[in-house]
Amino acid sequence: MQKVKYEFAHSGITVYNLETSIEFYTKNFGFEEIKKDDKPGLELKLAILQLNNSQLELIQHYKPKINPKMSEHEKSSLTTLLQKSHIALITNDLPRAYNELKNKGIEVRVFEKIFFCFDPDEFPIEIKQK
């Protein structure tokens, strides 16, 4: 009997403003919006974004729970950030990526050989060199 095979489909994250998040990911990282849907029966709206062969699903609930903000200590601790849900992107030019995001006013935290930035809902995004 053949072994069951799997392929990675997408990662999904909850956002608090779908349009703001779509703009953030498309403008800053080159994601392309490939689908947007309203699901009244599930009380949510969603968008599927694509970057190369990877997809990111953004989900906005009609009645979102309170968004707990991260403390400065949490944002400054690599251990804490790696314990949180996050996505990771690879770049061909880490210093340039850092400068571009920083110059756009996006909060950035640098660690050895990687950095984290945060989307409009403070969701951590790890950036590392290819």
N, C-alpha and C positions, 0 to 999 in steps of 0.2 A: 504494500500500500504506500502511495506517495505521501510525503509529509505536507501538511498544510503550509502554504506560503503566504506571507504578508508583505504589504508595501505601506509605507508611510503616506497618509492622506493629507492631514493638516493638523495644526494646533489651533485651539480656540481660546480666546480670552474675553472676559467681560469688560466692556467699556461703558462710560457714563454718558457720552455724547458720540453717537455713531459718526456723524458728519465731521466733527473735530478730529476724531481718530483716523478716519479715512484720509483726511487731508494731511495729518501728521505722517503717516506711514508712506503715502504716495510721494509727498514733496521731499521728505528727508532721506528715504531709503530706496526709492524707485519701485515700490510695490505698484502693481496695476490692479485696479478694481475690476473684477471679472463678473461679480454677481452681487445684487442687493435684493433683499426680500423682507417683507413684513409678514409676520406670523401671528395674527391676532389670537388664534386659538392657543398659542403658547405664550402670549403676552410678551413678545420680543420682536426686535428687528435685527437683521444680521447683514453682514457684507463679507464676501470672500475676496481676499486680496492675493495676488500671486507675485512671487519674486523668483524668476528662473523656474525651477521645477518644484518649488515649495509654496504651500498655501497657508495663509493666516486667516482664521475666521474671527471676525469681530462681532460680539453679541451685545446688544443693548436691551436690557429688560425694561418693560413699561414701568414697573415699580421697583427701581433699584434699591438695594440695601445701602446703608451708609458706607461711603468710601473711607476706610481708615487710612489716614495719611501716615507715611513712614516718618519716623524720627530722624534727626540728623545722624544719630549714632547708627541706626539701621542702614542708612544710605552710605555710611562711611566704613562699614564692616563687610569685607569680602565674604566672610563666613556666613553672615546673616543674609546677604544678597543671594548667595548660592543655595541657601535653604528655601528661598522663596521661588514660586513659579516665575519663570522668565523665558524669554526667547533669546537665541544667540544668532548673530549675523557675523559673517566672515567678510573682511575687506582686503583688497590688495594694497592699501595704503593707510595703515593705522594712524600715523601722525596727521595726515591730511583729513581723514574722517573726523578725528578728534577736533581739529581746528574748525572745520566746516560746521559741525554741530554746535560747538561752543560759540562761534560767531553768530549763529542763529538764535542764541539765547537759551539753548537747551541745556539743562543741568547735566553735568558730566562728572563722574567720579573715577579717578585713575587708580589702577592697581598694577602690579607687575605684569607686563605684556598684554594686558587687556584693559578695557574701560567699560563702565556701565553708563548708560544715559537712561532717561525716564520719559515715558510717553505722557500725554496730558493727564492721565489718571494715575501717574506715578508707577506704572508697570515697568519693572526693570528690563532693559535690553542690554545684553552683553555684546560687546564688539571686540573681535579679535583678529589678528593678522592671519592671512591665508598662508 
